Structures are given as C-alpha cells and as structure tokens.
Amino acid sequence: MNLATFGLQMLLGVIWGASFMFIKVGVPEMGSFGFPWLRVFIGAAVMWGYMRLRGKKLPHDWHTWRLYLVQGLLGIAIPFAAISWGTQYIASGLSAILNATMPLFTFIVAVVTGSEKLRAGRVGGLLIGLAGILVLTLPKLGPGMEASLWGELAVIGASLSYALAAVFARRNLTGQPPEFSSFAQLASAFVLLSPLALTQHPWTMRPSSGAIASLLIVSVLGTGVAYVIFFHLIQRVGATGTSLVTYISPVFSIFWGWVILDERLTWHAFAALGLILFGLMLVNGLIGKKLVRNRVSCRNSVSITHD
C-alpha cells in the first residue's frame, strides 16, 4: 500500500468519523427523518454532478432500478434514519463504536445465506465483538429502560441493515459502475424517506446556521465525496483493504466528539470499542494471517540456520 492510498484511507476515516458529530448537531433542529432526507438529496445531487462531469449515463430498465430501491432501503434509508434518531440519545462517539459492528453482522448474514463458512477463529471473533455490544447495553437493561438504550439499539439496527445491504449488493449488483451505484442508492433513499420526512413538516423548521452547516458538510463530504473516495479505494486495494476504515472512523469520531461537543465516554465505551475491533480483526482473519506468516518466517529462519 502506497502513501497516497494510506492517506485516502485516513481521510475517509476522518470524514466518516466526523459525520456522527454533524448528525448529533443537525438532527435536533431538522428532525430524525428530515435531516437524512435532506442529506441524501444533497448527496445524490453531488453524485449526479460527478457523473455528468465524467460523462456517465444512467440505465433505463426498471429491473435495475427496482434492485436499487431495495438497496437504497437497506443501505441508506433505514440506517440513516435509525442512526439519526438514535444519536439524539447517545454520544456521537458511541454511535460510531456501535456502527463499527456492521462487518460482524455482515458475517452473520453471509453465514445464514450460505455465502461464508464458519471457522473457529471467525466464530471466536464474532463472539468477542458481540460481547462488546453487551458491555454497552447490559448495564441499562431493567425496569424503566433508559432512552440511551433505545438509541444504542437503533444504531445496532442500522448496522444490521447495512449488513443486509452488503450481502444483497454482493448477490445482485456486482458489475454496476460504482458512480451509478452510489447515485442510485441515494436517489432511491430520497424517494423512500420523503413520506416520513414530510410528516415532520420540514418547511416549518428554522434551523440555526450551525445545523445548516452540519447538514451541508455531512451531505457533501460524508455522503457525496466520501462515496467517491470509498469506491476509488475499492478499485485500488479491494474490499478487504478498504474495510480497514472500519477500524479508523470510531477513533476519529470519539476525538471529534471530545474536542467539539465536549463528550466524555465511560470506560464501558472504550472496553466495548476494544472488544469490537479485536473481534473484527479475528473475523477478517487479520490476526490469524499475521500469526501464520510469523510461523512460516520462523521455520524459514531455522532452515537457513541449519543449512
């Protein structure tokens, strides 16, 4: 991996990590449906402009758009709305930590649908990652459950929806141009979110300049530009290399929440972050591969010494 690719990964981690902070600022003034509705509209407009500049054309067959309606529902409409609603009740850094469980749920869905096989190391990683979720949620279970627990469960639900979208896209949308995939998902999500957003009467809201700035930044950078970087990384380093952003964005989200919003997370959050990231490394085989390489290196060293 060259320096430019590493820099793009870090930039994407910074952008997506900051997105949770902007959601935290904008949603209370624009609504849990209105904010993501406007976000996907602006993001789709950015992607449309990007496609026009590159001379890309849209397909006209209904079958393709019907698939993207499903993808837009699972991959954007549901998770964007769930994260927007849930982040009202929990710290933005905590939202990012829970959102990082998406690869764990992707693995579960892939196993259930027969796309992946169970292996001991991956099962162990999955259990460790789920233990991280329990570290956050168990203390809040009981009579009169706190609103923060419902916020956490909403973000976990968003991660599950992202996972379903990832498996659906792998099975039904491979081979589509990445720019069109991004635009079609956003445009479909805008249509799907419209009825819900209109129930919150967005035309009556008078958001502050800070909320408007948050919307524009998360729409243009976190939704439009970030998808361009994401698909560029997919082409350069593949899905596994790009997935490393999952480990980066929660750290930056915690940092931005601490610096800008003065958020202070408890030890439960950091313990959960450690468990989830360690579980992700096991599920993705990052630790196992390193151990195998070390063993091979040791054997080679011994054989060379004996020669």
PyMOL commands that set and color helices and strands:
alter all, ss='L'
color gray80, all
select helices_A, chain A and resi 3-30+34-53+62-86+92-99+102-112+120-140+147-172+178-198+202-204+209-242+245-260+267-283+286-306
alter helices_A, ss='H'
color red, helices_A
deselect
rebuild
show_as cartoon
